[in-house]
């Protein structure tokens, strides 16, 4: 499966508006966390991957009722999450 096909598949796992919003909130929290980590303590950067997941996974559990893509392919799922964030900001997907 090509990456563009995977991203299309990834978007099918995020049809619910509230699930996408929780992903966006998680991405914003991650960006803020990284900025604070750079100012306070670089060791905190090790925990960065764990910032977004409570937001994203709760969206899947409560709204989508499906399994997060990160369970099967965490690297491509993380890249797709950032692409979805970009597309959300640019208005390419429903907000």
JOFENQUI-V558168 format. One record per pair of residues at least 6 apart in sequence whose ideal C-beta (glycine too) atoms are under 6 Angstrom apart, sorted by the first residue. I is the first residue (numbers start at 1). J is the second residue. Records with the same first field share a line. If there is no record, write none. Layout:
I=J, J
This chain:
6=76
7=80, 83
10=69, 80
13=66, 69
14=20
16=63, 64
18=63
19=59, 63, 64
22=55, 59
23=56
24=85, 88
25=55
26=52, 55, 56
27=85
29=51
30=51, 52
33=51
37=44, 45
57=68
60=66, 68
69=77
70=77
87=93
